[in-house]
Amino acid sequence: MPTRDDAWKLLCEFTASESLRKHALAVEACVRAYARKYVSGIAAVPVAPTQGRQDAGDTEELWSLTALLHDFDYERWPNTEHSPTEGHPFEGSRILRERGYPEEMIRAILSHADYSGVARTTPLEHTLYACDELAGFLTACALVQPSKSIHDVKVESVKKKLKDKAFAKGVNRDDVRRGAEELAVPLEEHIAFCLEAMRASATDLGLQGTASASR
């Protein structure tokens, strides 16, 4: 399987936007944290484990790269009309196949777009979908803090902002809620888990902020 360096170069090749790159890193942080949680046995996976992949390191690497590249083609082929055959994520899937990425990863990326027609059935697919919109929303919540720090974002404030349709209008609230349901995790718990994952990568995400959060 290609390395993370390969995946990062591919992302940067097709994505010039710093905010889109940071989004990829945020989703990667959340999905990677879930991979560690599942393979460590701390929590049950949402559906039956992926067959034939027992090594924890392999699982974490696969999940991490899938999350990092889930939107790498979006800037060039945004597919705002939600075509079921062209644009994002179909162009990206074609490129990934050409460059030797595994089908398990490609299928997960296709499945995170409801309009693709690819049903989510594996833990990776459910997790990518669950983390995608929420990571974007948590980033928005951090950037409106006076400190612009993810450390200052609280679960209760996230839940309140989810109800405010004027805030971060581009984030689909139904997708956020459905994602938690697919993981069989309470929404509040899912938010808290992703917050912790993003806090651990705050510097890379540009969300360390200008002031230390009070803990």
C-alpha positions as CSV (number, residue, x, y, z in Angstrom):
1,M,0.0,0.0,0.0
2,P,1.3,3.5,-0.7
3,T,2.7,5.3,2.3
4,R,1.3,8.3,4.1
5,D,3.9,10.5,2.4
6,D,2.6,9.3,-0.9
7,A,-0.9,10.1,0.2
8,W,0.0,13.6,1.4
9,K,1.8,14.3,-1.9
10,L,-1.3,13.2,-3.8
11,L,-3.6,15.4,-1.7
12,C,-1.3,18.4,-2.3
13,E,-1.1,17.6,-6.0
14,F,-4.9,18.0,-6.4
15,T,-5.7,20.3,-3.5
16,A,-4.2,23.8,-3.3
17,S,-6.7,25.1,-0.7
18,E,-5.2,25.3,2.8
19,S,-8.6,24.9,4.4
20,L,-9.3,21.7,2.4
21,R,-6.0,20.3,3.4
22,K,-6.7,21.1,7.0
23,H,-10.1,19.5,6.7
24,A,-8.4,16.3,5.4
25,L,-6.1,16.3,8.4
26,A,-9.0,16.8,10.8
27,V,-10.9,13.9,9.4
28,E,-7.8,11.8,9.5
29,A,-7.2,12.6,13.1
30,C,-10.8,11.5,14.0
31,V,-10.8,8.4,11.9
32,R,-7.4,7.3,13.1
33,A,-8.5,7.7,16.7
34,Y,-11.5,5.5,16.1
35,A,-9.2,2.9,14.4
36,R,-7.1,2.7,17.5
37,K,-10.1,2.5,19.7
38,Y,-11.6,-0.4,17.7
39,V,-8.5,-2.5,17.1
40,S,-7.5,-2.1,20.8
41,G,-10.7,-3.7,21.8
42,I,-11.8,-0.7,23.9
43,A,-15.0,-0.5,21.9
44,A,-16.9,-2.8,19.7
45,V,-16.9,-2.0,16.0
46,P,-20.2,-0.8,14.6
47,V,-20.6,-3.8,12.3
48,A,-18.5,-7.0,11.7
49,P,-14.8,-6.3,11.4
50,T,-13.2,-6.1,8.0
51,Q,-12.2,-9.6,6.9
52,G,-8.5,-10.5,6.4
53,R,-7.0,-7.5,8.1
54,Q,-5.9,-8.4,11.6
55,D,-2.8,-6.3,12.2
56,A,-3.5,-3.2,14.2
57,G,-0.9,-1.1,12.4
58,D,-2.2,-2.1,9.0
59,T,-5.8,-1.1,10.1
60,E,-4.7,2.3,11.5
61,E,-2.7,3.1,8.4
62,L,-5.5,2.1,6.0
63,W,-8.1,4.1,7.9
64,S,-5.7,7.1,8.2
65,L,-5.0,7.2,4.5
66,T,-8.6,6.8,3.6
67,A,-9.6,9.8,5.7
68,L,-6.7,11.9,4.4
69,L,-7.7,11.3,0.8
70,H,-11.5,11.2,1.0
71,D,-11.9,14.7,-0.6
72,F,-8.6,15.0,-2.5
73,D,-10.4,15.4,-5.8
74,Y,-13.1,17.8,-4.5
75,E,-11.3,21.0,-5.4
76,R,-11.0,20.1,-9.1
77,W,-14.3,18.1,-9.5
78,P,-16.6,19.4,-6.7
79,N,-19.7,17.8,-8.1
80,T,-22.1,20.2,-6.6
81,E,-24.9,18.8,-8.7
82,H,-24.3,15.3,-7.1
83,S,-23.9,13.4,-10.3
84,P,-23.9,9.6,-9.5
85,T,-21.2,8.9,-12.1
86,E,-18.9,11.9,-12.5
87,G,-16.9,14.4,-10.4
88,H,-16.1,13.9,-6.8
89,P,-15.6,11.2,-5.5
90,F,-15.6,9.2,-8.8
91,E,-12.7,11.1,-10.4
92,G,-10.6,10.5,-7.3
93,S,-11.5,6.8,-7.2
94,R,-10.2,6.4,-10.7
95,I,-6.9,8.1,-9.8
96,L,-6.5,6.0,-6.7
97,R,-7.0,2.8,-8.7
98,E,-4.4,4.0,-11.2
99,R,-1.9,4.6,-8.4
100,G,-2.4,1.3,-6.6
101,Y,-4.5,2.2,-3.6
102,P,-6.6,-0.8,-2.2
103,E,-10.2,-1.3,-3.2
104,E,-11.2,-1.3,0.5
105,M,-10.1,2.3,0.7
106,I,-11.6,3.3,-2.6
107,R,-15.0,1.8,-1.7
108,A,-15.0,3.7,1.6
109,I,-14.3,7.0,-0.1
110,L,-17.1,6.3,-2.6
111,S,-19.5,5.4,0.2
112,H,-19.1,8.6,2.1
113,A,-21.1,10.4,-0.6
114,D,-24.7,9.3,-0.3
115,Y,-25.3,10.0,-4.0
116,S,-22.6,7.6,-5.1
117,G,-25.0,4.6,-4.6
118,V,-22.4,2.7,-2.7
119,A,-23.9,1.5,0.6
120,R,-21.8,1.8,3.8
121,T,-21.3,-1.7,5.3
122,T,-17.8,-1.8,6.9
123,P,-16.5,-0.1,10.1
124,L,-14.2,2.0,8.0
125,E,-17.1,3.2,5.8
126,H,-19.3,4.1,8.8
127,T,-16.5,5.8,10.6
128,L,-15.4,8.0,7.6
129,Y,-18.9,9.1,7.1
130,A,-19.4,9.9,10.8
131,C,-16.3,11.9,11.1
132,D,-16.4,13.9,7.8
133,E,-19.1,16.5,8.5
134,L,-18.5,16.6,12.2
135,A,-14.8,17.4,11.8
136,G,-15.7,20.4,9.6
137,F,-18.2,21.6,12.1
138,L,-15.8,21.3,15.0
139,T,-13.3,23.3,13.0
140,A,-15.9,26.1,12.5
141,C,-16.7,26.0,16.3
142,A,-13.0,26.5,17.1
143,L,-12.5,29.4,14.7
144,V,-15.3,31.4,16.3
145,Q,-13.7,31.1,19.7
146,P,-11.8,34.3,20.8
147,S,-8.7,32.1,21.1
148,K,-9.4,30.2,17.8
149,S,-8.5,27.1,19.7
150,I,-10.0,23.7,19.5
151,H,-9.1,23.3,23.2
152,D,-11.7,25.9,24.1
153,V,-14.6,24.1,22.3
154,K,-17.0,22.4,24.6
155,V,-19.4,19.6,23.8
156,E,-22.5,21.5,25.0
157,S,-21.6,24.5,22.9
158,V,-21.2,22.2,19.8
159,K,-24.7,20.8,20.4
160,K,-26.2,24.2,20.7
161,K,-24.5,25.4,17.5
162,L,-25.8,22.3,15.7
163,K,-29.3,23.7,16.4
164,D,-28.4,27.1,15.0
165,K,-29.0,26.8,11.2
166,A,-27.3,30.1,10.5
167,F,-24.0,28.8,11.9
168,A,-21.7,26.8,9.5
169,K,-24.5,26.5,7.0
170,G,-22.5,24.2,4.8
171,V,-22.5,21.4,7.3
172,N,-25.3,18.9,6.9
173,R,-26.8,18.4,10.4
174,D,-28.6,15.3,9.3
175,D,-25.3,13.7,8.2
176,V,-23.7,14.5,11.6
177,R,-26.6,12.8,13.5
178,R,-26.8,9.9,11.1
179,G,-23.1,9.3,11.3
180,A,-23.3,8.9,15.1
181,E,-26.2,6.6,14.6
182,E,-24.3,4.4,12.2
183,L,-21.5,4.1,14.8
184,A,-24.1,3.2,17.4
185,V,-22.6,6.0,19.6
186,P,-24.6,8.8,21.3
187,L,-24.0,12.1,19.5
188,E,-22.6,13.7,22.6
189,E,-20.0,10.9,23.0
190,H,-19.1,11.1,19.3
191,I,-18.6,14.9,19.6
192,A,-16.4,14.5,22.7
193,F,-14.3,11.7,21.0
194,C,-13.6,13.7,17.9
195,L,-12.8,16.8,19.9
196,E,-10.2,14.9,21.8
197,A,-8.7,13.5,18.5
198,M,-8.5,17.0,17.0
199,R,-7.0,18.5,20.1
200,A,-4.2,16.0,19.9
201,S,-3.5,17.3,16.4
202,A,-4.3,20.9,17.1
203,T,-1.0,22.3,15.8
204,D,-1.2,20.5,12.5
205,L,-4.8,21.6,12.1
206,G,-4.0,25.3,12.8
207,L,-6.3,25.1,15.8
208,Q,-3.9,25.4,18.7
209,G,-5.1,29.0,19.1
210,T,-3.6,32.1,20.7
211,A,-4.4,31.3,24.3
212,S,-4.3,28.2,26.4
213,A,-7.7,26.7,27.2
214,S,-8.7,26.5,30.8
215,R,-9.1,22.9,31.8
